[in-house]
Amino acid sequence: MKLKDVAYRTVPGIEWLNRYTLKDWVADVIAGVTVALTVLPQGLAYATLAGLEPQYGLYSAFMGGIVYAFFGSCPQVTIGPTALLALITSHHTGFGLTSGPDYAILLCLISGIVEFLMAILRLGALVDLISLPVTVGFTSATAVIIGTSQLKGLFGLRSDSGSGFLDTIISVFSNLDKIRMADFSLGLVTIFVLLFLRKLKDFKFSNKRKFLKSISWILVTGRNALVVLISSIIAYYSCKNTASCPFILTGNVKSGLPSFQVPKFETNIVSANGTAVHQNYRDMIRELRTSMIILPIIAVLGNVAISKAFGTSGVSATREMLALSLSNVCGSFFCSMPVTGSFSRSAVNHASGVRTPFGGLYTSAFVLLAVAVLTPYFQFIPKAALSAVIVSAVIFMIEFEVVKPLWRCSRRELLPGAVTFVMSLVLGVEVGIPLGVATDVAFLIYRAARPTTNGITYIVIRPKQSSLCFPSIDWVRCRISNALSGYGSVPVVLDFSTVNDFDFTAARGIGILHKELLNVNVDLILMKVSNKMTVILREATNIEFHLIDDLDELESTLDQTSECEPYLRVTVPLINGQTSTDCKEIEHGKSN
């Protein structure tokens, strides 16, 4: 392989650069700035959700765009903070002193390393263990948890709202008498405006009203920035006198670019008695626990799904994992919390007409400009407005529409989703996903032990050896007889898919077996019989056997001839092609 090809495969951004045009640049700049107007308010809000100071959301919003521009393969994908990762990060940031940022940054580094190992070992298939119902249950529960966590900001409550779903609900309802009407009114109005502007994109304008269509597009794509700007202006003029300010504000946001520094492997936390306690690397790892595995898997799952949704069939999951891992590793050296692809911002990027991944560079440049220049003005952003931005984004993560088709087609699959949803709410998302996956795996094991399909009962006899000749045919007949004695008079399917060597004597034995089974009203069905073996059977027995090609044809046939009961398959192996007179032990090999 040529060095040029290796470079293109390793760093796809080089290839983009070689064919970059002025039109690409214009389209990417417009898309990049548009996405930046979305990520700025979201970054501030997600940092608050993660239990960090607002500037950390901005620190997390630029390095991913730079790295992905060179290592990513899908132009639409934008890397940055998301609500899901912010929620998981928030579980480790409430210990006081500087431990919050230290834990978040270390988690970002470790997530990048885990994602890098997944890419090198090509472990992207691990995300396939998370079924659709589990994913739906997790994202829906996360949306509920995140939405609930924002009630404090929407209601203007200053009291501690608890760290979990139930704690938050109890705390909020016990403090309803302390609601600040200004914050509550602003939050509700902001949510209404955001939902209205989101719905505006579905309104169809005629070709004669292109100007209105353009204005509508600007309002829809920049709605987050618009409502935050307007609410900040209102707060600015309402809060000139800080003592009489009707809103709870974001407060001072540290200005200036983040400094380059190695993530800390030790920190200090506040103990229960109020004293500082030193935490070494082992203590920090012990605290992060399952988040070091769950968070990277969620990040990979989301990023690969987005790249496949907007990209082509040629998108490489391994390359996407590599780009994501480098984004997290590099971002951790600039005070970033964990990041991944954002579906909402990727949709904005796509709608804005982005052409190459370099659109992320211009988003990053705008974010850095905002960090350096605009941060003094961020202090006037009402927390209710940021809470409204989060609520209006996560409310659409609750996937009600999946429940109805699952109830109609496969009610069993609703259980893993329900377990994930409930356990995520009660015990936390780090526990909910493993329990949901465990429930799915338990069903797989159960179905392997007690498989059911179309309610049909039958026994499958599958010789494991390739030779089915005269020494073994009597043994096979014996095993089938034992199987019938244990499971009743059900159809018998003899699977020839592994049989290559088949002789006249064996064919005569199959004919005798057919007559024996016919006498006890048991059907014998032969599956995947080659043309050569079919000729031998016909010449040796002069019997027209019931032949099928696959299990779909089998089940269709049995549907029409058998009563509906749970079915069981029994696989009978032939060991080294030898015969056996001991037919008491029957080996059960079960599959779907």
N, C-alpha and C positions, 0 to 999 in steps of 0.2 A: 504494500500500500504506500502511495506517495505521501511525502511529508505534508503536502498541501491538503490532501484528503483527511489526514489525521487531525490537522489543525481545524478544519471545518467541522469535523465530527466532535472534537473536544470543545471548541469555542465557536458555536454557530454564529455569534455576533460578527466574526470576521467575514463570513460569507454575506451577511446583511450589508456590511460596510462596502464591500466590493461592488454591489449593485444598487447602492443608495442614490436616490435622485432628489432633485429639488422638490418635486411633488410629494415624495415620501416625507421629506423634512417638514414641509408645511402641514401636512396631515398629522404627523406625529406631534408637532408643537401644539396644534389646536387640541388634539386629544389629551396630550400630557397636561396642559394647563387645566382643561376641563376636569380631569380626574383629580388633579391637585385640589381644586375647589371642593371636591367631595371628600377627599382624604383628610383635609385639615380639620373640619369639625368632627369627623369620625375619629381621627387620631386622638384628639383631646378627650372625646367622650370615652373611648375604649381604654385610655390610660386611667381615667377615673374609675371605670368599671374594674380594671385590674388592681385597683388599690394603690396606684402610683400618682405622682404629681403629673399634671397635664402635659408638661414638656416631653415626657417619655413617650407619649403617643406620637409626637412629631419626630423624635429621634428614631422611632421604629418605622417611619414612613418613607425614608429616602434610600437607605442602603440596599434594600431589596430590589428597588427599581434599577439601580446601577448594576448590580450583579446579574439580575435576570436579563438585562439588555444584551449581555454578552454570552450568557450560558443558557438562556431559555430558548424555547422553540416556538412558542405561541404568542403572536403579537398582542392579543387581547388581554392576556393574564397580567394582573397587577399584584405585586407582593407588598404586604404591609400588615398592620395590626387588624385583627378581626374580633368579633364579639365572642366566638367560641373559645379562642385561645386566651383572650383576656379573662374570661370567666375562670378557666382552669388556673391561670397564673394568680388570680386573686386569692386562691386558697393558701398561698405561701407568702403573702406580702403584708400581713397584719401583725407583725411581731414588734414593731416599733423601731426607733433609731434609724439606721441606714439599711436595715435588713430587707426592707421591701424591694428597693431597686437591686440590691445585691442578689437576692433570690431570683428575681425576674431575669436579670442579665445572665446569671449562671444557667438558668433553665433554658434560655435562648441558645447558649453555647452547647449545652448537652443535647438539646433537640437537634441542632445542626449536625453534631457528630453522629447521633443515632440515624438520622436521615442519610448521612453520607455512607454509613455502613450498609444501610438498606439498599442504597443505590449500587454500591460496589458488589454486594452479594446478590443483587437482583431479587430482593425480597418484596418487591412491590405487590406480588401475588398475595402477601399476607393480608392486605386490605380486603381481599375477596372473602376472608373469613367473616367479615362484617356484612351480613345480609341486608337487603333493603328494609325489611321491617325494623331491624335493630338500628339502622341508620336513621330511619324516620322517627323511631321512638327517642333516640338520643337527641337529634336536632330539635324535635318538638319540645322535649323536656328542657333543653338548654334555652330555647326561646322563652319558655315560661319562667325559668329561673332568672334569666337576664331581665325580662320585662318586670318581674316582681322586684328585683333589686333596684330598679329605677323609681319605684314608688316613693322612696324617700326624697329624691330630687324633685319629682313631680308635685309632691304635696308640700315641699318646703320644710321637711322635718329635719331638725338638727340632731335628734337623738340617734343612738346606735340602733340600726335596723336589723342587726343580726347578720350572720355570715351565711346561713343556709336558707332554703326556700321556706321551711316551716317557721324558722326563727324570724325571718323577715315579715311574714304574714302576721304572726302574733304581735311583733313589735309595732308594725304599722297600725293595726287595728286598735292596739292599746293606746295609741297616741293620736287618734283622730281629732281630739280636741285641740291639738297643737298645729293643725294645718294652717299654712300661710296662704291666704286667698289669692294674693298677687302671684305667687309662684304657681299655685294650682291653676289659676285662670290662664296664665301664660303657657303652661305646659299643655293644657287641653287644646287651646287655640293653635299652638304650634303643631301638635299631632294632627289636628283636623286639616290644617293648611298643607302639611306634608303629604297626607293621604290624598287630598284633593289634587295636588300637583302631580302625584304619582299616577292618579287615574286619568289625568289630562292627556297622557301619552296615547290613550286609546281613542281619543276624539279624532275623527277624520275631517280634515279640512279639504275643501275643493282646491283645484289647481289655480283658481283665481285668487286664492287667499294664501299665497306662499309666504307673505310677510308674517301673517298670523301664525302660520305653521312654524316658521323660524323662531318667533318669539316663544311659542309653546315649547319647542325643543329646548331652548335655553332655560326656561323656567323649570322644566322637568329634570334636566340633567344637573342643574345647579341649585336644586331646591334646598339641599342641606345648608350650603353656604349662604343662600339667600335668607332663610329663616334665622340662622345664627346671626347674620349681619344686622337684620332688622331688630331682633330682640336685643342685641348688644347696643344698638343706637338708643333704643327705649331705655335700657338699663343705664346707659351713660348719662342721659338727661334726667333720669329719676334718682340717680345715686350720687349726684354731686356732693350732697351732704351724706357721708357714709353712715352716720348715726340713724338717719331716717330712710335708708334704702329699703324699698319694699321687697327686693329680691335677694336670694342667696346667690352670690357671684362665684365664679371660678376662682378668683383671687389671682395673686401674682403668678405669672408664668415665667420661669427663668429664661432670660434671653441669651442669645449667643449659641454658637455651634457646639455640639457635644465634643468633648476632648477624646482623643484616641487613648484608650487604656485597656489593659488586660483585665478580663472579668475576675472579680475577687472570689477567692476560694475560702474565705473566712469572713465572718461578720459578727456584729453584736446585736443582741435582742434585749428587750425589756422583760424581766421575769415577772412572776405574779406579785412579788413584793415591791416591784418598782425599781430594782437594781439592774444594772447592765450585766448580761451574761455573754461570754465569748462563745462563738460557734465556729468550730473548725470544719474542715472539708467533709469529714465523716458525718458530722452533725447536719450539715446542709444537705448532703446526699440522702441521709435518713429522712429528712423532712420532705424532700421532693418525691421520694418513693415512686409510686406508680406513674406520677405525672411525667417522669422521664421517658416512659414508654408510650403511655396513652396519648400524650400531646403530639409527639412526632407522627404517630399513626394517623391521628385525626388531621394533622396538617397535610400529610401526604395524600390521604383520601380526598380531602377537599381540593388540593392543588391539581392532582391528576384528573379529577372529575371536571374541573373547570377547563383545563387545557384540552380535554377530549370533547367537551361541549362546544367550545369555540373553534378548536383547531380541526385538522383533518385526521383521517384515519392513520396517517403516518406519524402522529405525535408519539414520541418515545417516553414511556413512563419513567424509565431509568434516567433519562436526561433531565426530565422535570424534577425528579427527586434530587439529582445532583445540583441543579440550579437552586432549588429550595434550601438544601443543606448549606450551600455556600452563602446564601443570603442570611441565614441565621448565624452561621459562624462569624462571618464578617460583621454583621450587625451587632453582635455581642461586644465587639471591641469599640463600638460607638454608642453604648448604653441603650441598646434596643431590647425590648421584650420579645418573646417568640412571635414570629410572623408566618404567614402563608398567603396563598392566593385568596382574593376577595371576590366572590361572585358578583356582588352588587357593583363594585368598582370596575370589574372586568366587563360587565354589561355596559356601563357608561363608556368605557374605553372603546368597546365595539361600536356603540351607537355614535361615537364621536368620529368614527372613520379612521382609526389608527391603522397604520400599514405595516409597521415593524415593531419589534420589542424595544426599539430605541425611544418609543413614546414614554417608557418608564424613566428614561434619563431626564426628560423635560419635566416630568412630574416631580422627580427628586430635586431638580434644580429649583423649582418653585417652592417646594417645601423648605429647602435650605434657606431660601430668600426670606420666607415667612419666619423661620426660626431666628434669623439674624435681625430682622427689621420689625416685624409685626407683633412680636410677643407682648410688648407693653400694652397693646390694645386688647389682648385676649382676656385680660383680667376682668373686663366688663361683660363677659359672656355669662348669662344666667345659667345656673346648673339645671334649671327646669327645661331650658331649651336643649341642652345636651342630652338630658334624659329623654326628651321627646324624640330626638334624632335616633337614639338607640331603640326606643320602643317601636317607632314607625318602621325601622329596618328589620327587627327580629320578629315582628308579628307575622310576617309572611313566611317565616321558617316553620311555623306550625302547619304540618301537612295533613289537614283533615281529609283531603280528597283521596288519600291512599286507603283509608279505613274501609270505605264502602266496597271497592272492588275486591279487597282482601277478604271481607266478610262473605262475599258472594262466591269467590273462587277457592280460597284456601284459609279457612278460619284458624287452622292450626298455626299459621304463620303470624297471626295476630298476637299470640301469646308471647313470643320473644320480644316483639315490639312493645307490648304492654308492660312486661317485666322491666325492660330497659327504661321506659318512660317513668314508671312509678318509682323504681329504685334510684334513678337519677335525681328525682325530686326529693326523696326521703333521705338517701344516704350520700348523694353526690354523684357527679358525672363519672368520676374515676371508678366508682363501684358499679354504676349502672351499665356501662358498656361491657365490662367483663361478665357480669351476670347475664346480660342479654345474649352475648356470644355463647356462654356456657349453656344457656337454655336451648339455643339453636343446635349446638353440638349434641346435647342430650337427646334432642329429637332425632338427629341423624343416627345416633347409636340405637335408639329405640326402633327406628324404622328399619335399621339393618337387622335387628333381632326379631322384630315383628313387622316386617314390611307389608304395606297395604297398597294396592293399586286397583282401581276400578272395582273393589270389593270382590275379586274373583279368587277362588281357592285353586291352587295347582302346585305340583311338585316338579322342580327342575332337576334333572340328572345331568351333570356336566362332568364327563371324564377329564381329568387334568392331563393325562398323558395323550400323546398323539396317536398311539396305536390302540385300536379296538379290534382284536383278532380272536381266533378260536380259544386261546387259553383263558381269556378274561370275560367272555360273554356270559357264561353261567354265573360268574361272580356279580356282574352287573344286574342280572335278573334277580339274584338273591337280595341284593341291596334294595332294589325297587320294591320287592315284596315286603321287606322289613319296613320300608318307608310308608307303604300303604297301610300296614298293620298299625303303625303309630299315628297316622294322620287321616285315615279314612279313605273312602272311595272318591278320590279327586283326580282330575286329569293329570297325566304324567307327560312331561315334556323332556325328551332326550335331546340334549344340546350337542350337536356335532361340530361346533365352531373350532374346537381344538383338535379334532380327529383328522389325521391325514392318511393313516394306514388302516384299511378296512377290507376284510376278505369275505369270501362266500360263506364260510362257516358262521362268522359273526352275523351276516345278513340273515341266515336261516334262524339263528338264535333270536334275532329281533322279530322275525315272523312268528316264532313260537310265543315270544313275550306278548306280541300283539293279540294272539288268540287267547292267551291266559287272561289278559286284562279285559278282553271283550266279554269273556264269560262272567266276569264280576262287574260288568257295566262301567268299566274304566276306560277312558279315551287315552290312546297313545299318540302323541304328536311329536314329529321329528322336526328339529329346527336347524337351519343353516347346513343342509345336506348338499354336498357338491354334486355336480352332474354325473361324475364317475360313480359315486356311491349310490346315486339314485338308480342307475342302470343295474348295478349289482343287486340292489334290493328287489327290483322288479323281476330280474331273471331268477333270483333265488327263492322268492316267496310268491310271486304272482299276486301280490297284494297292493292295492292302491292306498299307500300310506297318506296320512294328512301331513303335508309338508308346509312349513312356513319359513319366512326369511328373517324375521326379527320379532322382538317382544311386542312391538306396537301391533303387528298383525295377529300375534298370539292373543293379546288382550281383547282386540276387536272380535276375534273369533269366539273366545270364551264368554264375552259379554252376551253373545247371542244364544249360547248353549248351556251356561251354568247359572246356578243360583248365586246370589250375592252374599259372600262371606269373606272375612279377612283371609288373605292368601299367604302361603308360606312356600319358600323355595328350599330344597335340600340339595346341596351339591355333593356328588359322590366322586371322590378322586380315585384314580387307578394308580397304585404305587408301583413304579418301575414295570408296569405292564404285567405284573404277576397276578396269579389267581389266589383266592383265599376262600377257605371253607367256613371261616368264622364270620357269620353275618349278623352277629348280635349288636356290634357297635356301629352306629350310623353317625357319620361326621356331618355336621350342619354348617354349611357355608352360606351365609345369607347376604343378600344385596338387594338394591332397589330394582 
